[in-house]
């Protein structure tokens, strides 16, 4: 395996599968049928010290509680729990 190759995939057998059973899989997604015509602001954040995403989310929720109605104008940004915040409005602070 070369240093640039991240994974080596197993080849599919030449014969169709005969073992196993059919299962239902549910995925966490929703269909987007239309997008609003707005700019989305992306913020790359660093919360220190380095803590698990659940703690990062608490910090983010605290920020929303403190600044959501006033400085953010009731805008509800979204946070991935690690480093990314997306907002339809720019933040009025750094």
N, C-alpha and C positions, 0 to 999 in steps of 0.2 A: 504494500500500500504506500503510495507516495505521501509526502508530507502535506500536500495540498488537498488530497482526497479525504473527506471527513468520514465517510462510511463506505462499506463494501456491501452491496446488496446481494442477497441470495438469489440465485437464478431460479426461475419458475420451472417446475418439472414439465417434461414434454407431454406427459399424460395428464388428462383432466383429474382434478381431485375427486377422490371417492370416499375419503374419510371425513369425519367432522359432522357438524350439524349446522343448519341454518339458524342465524340469530338476527335479532333486530338491533340496530345501532341508532342511538339518538345523538345528535350533535348540538352543541351550544352555538346556535347561529340564528339569525333572522334575515329574511329577504329584504333588501333595500330596493324599493321600486322607484324612488325619486329622491334626488338630492336637493337641498335648499341652495339657493344662489347666494352664499355668504362665504366670507373668509374664515378659516379656522386657524387660531393661533396655537402653536406648539411650544411648550416650555419643557426644557430638559432640566430637571431638578435633582438636587443631591440633598438628602436628609442625613445628617450625621448626629451621632455615630451610626454606623451601618447596622440596621435592625431588620427583622423579618417584614415582609410586605404587610402583614396585618397591623403592625405598629405604624408603618408608614401611612396606612389608610387612616388610622386614628389621628395622626398629625395633620393630614389633609382635611379630615372632617372638622378638626379644631380650627383650622384656617378658614374654612367655609363658615363655621359658626361665628367667628370673630369678624370676618370681612364680607360675608356673602350679601347681606342686605345693604351695607353702606358702600364700601369701595368696589365691590363687584357688581353692584346694581342688580342684585337678585339673579345674576347669571349663574348657572350651575355647570362649572367645568367638570370634566371627567379625568380620573387619575387611574393609571394602571397598577398602582401599588408599589412601583419601583422607581421609575425615573421620568415618566411622561405624563404631562398634563395637557389636555386639549380644551380650548375655550373659544366660544364664538365672539368673545370680546377680549381686547387686550387688557392685561392687568395694569392698574395705575401705579404699581410699585415694582421694584426690582426684586 
